Amino acid sequence: MSDDARTLLLAPAVGRTELPEDPALAEILGGDQGDFLEIVSRHPDSSLGWALLAEGALSAESLQGDLSAYAFARTGYHRGLDALRRAGWRGTGPIPWAHEPNRGFLRALWALARAAQRIGETSEYQRCVDFLAEASPEAHAELTALAQADEHARGKRRKRR
């Protein structure tokens, strides 16, 4: 084991973990829809970019969309884990939703849960939901409410068809 890995594993746990500002955020907010894929390609470390791709794929309501969402969300999740570790996170502790730069990771985690559920990967779904609820009860509550509202709206659209 390298000294760097040993140092990370033996370091004391930290309290709240707050990620640094996401460099893609300003571009995403200021860019137009046509530039979005270019923005994500310029910032592959941005969990937010991958989370937004996953959320868009989930909205397709198709198996292809669900599988794409799973891949996008898993990428955002792993990029976020890397960023969290660099910020001092040791596998436990709060990742507050109120801290804006944390939202990309938390959204990617939630998108991964939703995509896993849709493709029938029950254990992955539960693991992600549990992780989200433990790391950020606020994110869990807000994202669950948004998903329930989305499901309600999708149900209404289906009834009209």
C-alpha positions as CSV (number, residue, x, y, z in Angstrom):
1,M,0.0,0.0,0.0
2,S,1.3,3.4,-0.9
3,D,2.0,6.0,1.8
4,D,-0.7,8.3,0.3
5,A,-3.3,5.5,0.5
6,R,-2.3,4.6,4.1
7,T,-2.5,8.3,5.1
8,L,-6.1,8.5,3.6
9,L,-7.2,5.3,5.3
10,L,-5.8,6.2,8.7
11,A,-6.8,9.8,8.7
12,P,-9.4,10.8,11.3
13,A,-13.0,11.2,10.0
14,V,-14.1,14.7,9.2
15,G,-17.4,16.4,10.1
16,R,-19.3,18.0,7.2
17,T,-17.7,17.6,3.8
18,E,-18.0,20.6,1.5
19,L,-16.8,20.2,-2.1
20,P,-15.1,23.1,-3.8
21,E,-16.9,25.2,-6.4
22,D,-17.8,23.1,-9.6
23,P,-16.1,24.9,-12.5
24,A,-18.8,23.6,-14.9
25,L,-21.6,25.3,-12.9
26,A,-21.1,28.8,-14.3
27,E,-20.8,27.4,-17.9
28,I,-23.9,25.3,-17.4
29,L,-25.9,28.2,-16.1
30,G,-24.7,30.6,-18.7
31,G,-24.6,28.3,-21.7
32,D,-27.4,27.3,-24.1
33,Q,-28.8,23.8,-24.5
34,G,-26.7,23.2,-27.7
35,D,-23.5,23.7,-25.8
36,F,-24.3,21.4,-22.9
37,L,-22.5,18.3,-24.2
38,E,-19.5,20.4,-25.0
39,I,-19.5,21.8,-21.4
40,V,-19.7,18.3,-19.9
41,S,-16.9,17.1,-22.2
42,R,-14.7,20.1,-21.0
43,H,-15.5,19.2,-17.4
44,P,-15.6,15.4,-17.1
45,D,-14.9,15.7,-13.4
46,S,-18.2,17.6,-12.8
47,S,-20.7,15.4,-11.0
48,L,-23.3,18.0,-11.8
49,G,-22.8,17.6,-15.6
50,W,-23.2,13.8,-15.4
51,A,-26.2,14.1,-13.0
52,L,-28.0,16.4,-15.5
53,L,-27.3,14.0,-18.3
54,A,-28.7,11.2,-16.2
55,E,-31.8,13.2,-15.2
56,G,-32.4,13.9,-18.9
57,A,-32.0,10.3,-19.9
58,L,-34.5,9.3,-17.1
59,S,-37.0,11.6,-18.6
60,A,-37.0,9.7,-21.8
61,E,-39.0,6.9,-20.0
62,S,-37.5,4.1,-22.1
63,L,-35.2,1.2,-21.4
64,Q,-32.4,2.9,-23.5
65,G,-32.9,6.1,-21.4
66,D,-32.8,4.2,-18.2
67,L,-29.6,2.4,-19.1
68,S,-28.0,5.6,-20.3
69,A,-29.1,7.3,-17.1
70,Y,-27.5,4.5,-15.1
71,A,-24.2,4.9,-16.9
72,F,-24.2,8.7,-16.7
73,A,-25.2,8.6,-13.0
74,R,-22.6,6.0,-12.1
75,T,-19.9,8.2,-13.8
76,G,-21.1,11.3,-11.8
77,Y,-21.2,9.3,-8.6
78,H,-17.7,8.0,-9.0
79,R,-16.4,11.5,-10.0
80,G,-18.1,12.8,-6.9
81,L,-16.6,10.2,-4.6
82,D,-13.1,11.1,-5.9
83,A,-13.9,14.8,-5.2
84,L,-15.2,14.0,-1.8
85,R,-12.1,12.1,-0.9
86,R,-9.9,14.9,-2.0
87,A,-12.0,17.2,0.2
88,G,-11.3,15.0,3.2
89,W,-14.3,12.7,3.3
90,R,-13.4,9.3,4.7
91,G,-16.6,7.3,3.7
92,T,-18.9,8.6,6.4
93,G,-20.2,11.9,7.6
94,P,-22.6,14.6,6.4
95,I,-22.5,15.9,2.8
96,P,-24.8,18.9,3.2
97,W,-27.4,19.7,0.5
98,A,-27.3,23.3,1.5
99,H,-23.7,23.6,0.2
100,E,-24.4,24.1,-3.5
101,P,-21.2,22.4,-4.8
102,N,-22.3,19.1,-3.1
103,R,-25.5,19.0,-5.1
104,G,-24.0,17.6,-8.2
105,F,-22.8,14.5,-6.3
106,L,-26.0,14.1,-4.4
107,R,-28.1,14.4,-7.6
108,A,-25.9,11.9,-9.3
109,L,-26.4,9.5,-6.4
110,W,-30.1,10.0,-6.5
111,A,-30.2,9.5,-10.3
112,L,-28.2,6.3,-9.9
113,A,-30.8,5.1,-7.4
114,R,-33.7,5.9,-9.7
115,A,-32.0,4.3,-12.7
116,A,-31.1,1.2,-10.7
117,Q,-34.7,0.8,-9.6
118,R,-36.0,1.1,-13.1
119,I,-33.7,-1.6,-14.5
120,G,-34.5,-3.9,-11.6
121,E,-31.2,-3.6,-9.7
122,T,-32.9,-3.6,-6.3
123,S,-29.8,-3.9,-4.1
124,E,-28.0,-1.0,-5.8
125,Y,-31.2,1.1,-5.5
126,Q,-31.4,0.5,-1.8
127,R,-27.7,1.1,-1.2
128,C,-27.9,4.4,-3.0
129,V,-31.1,5.5,-1.2
130,D,-29.6,4.5,2.2
131,F,-26.3,6.4,1.4
132,L,-28.3,9.5,0.3
133,A,-30.5,9.4,3.4
134,E,-27.5,9.1,5.7
135,A,-25.2,11.6,4.0
136,S,-27.8,14.3,3.5
137,P,-31.3,13.9,4.9
138,E,-32.2,17.2,3.3
139,A,-31.2,16.0,-0.2
140,H,-33.1,12.8,0.4
141,A,-36.3,14.6,1.3
142,E,-36.1,17.2,-1.5
143,L,-35.1,14.8,-4.2
144,T,-37.7,12.2,-3.1
145,A,-40.4,14.8,-3.2
146,L,-39.3,16.0,-6.6
147,A,-39.4,12.4,-7.9
148,Q,-42.8,11.8,-6.4
149,A,-44.1,14.9,-8.1
150,D,-42.6,13.8,-11.4
151,E,-44.2,10.3,-11.0
152,H,-47.5,12.0,-10.3
153,A,-47.2,14.1,-13.5
154,R,-46.1,11.1,-15.6
155,G,-49.2,9.2,-14.3
156,K,-51.5,12.0,-15.4
157,R,-49.9,12.2,-18.8
158,R,-50.3,8.4,-19.2
159,K,-54.0,8.7,-18.3
160,R,-54.6,11.3,-21.0
161,R,-53.1,9.1,-23.7
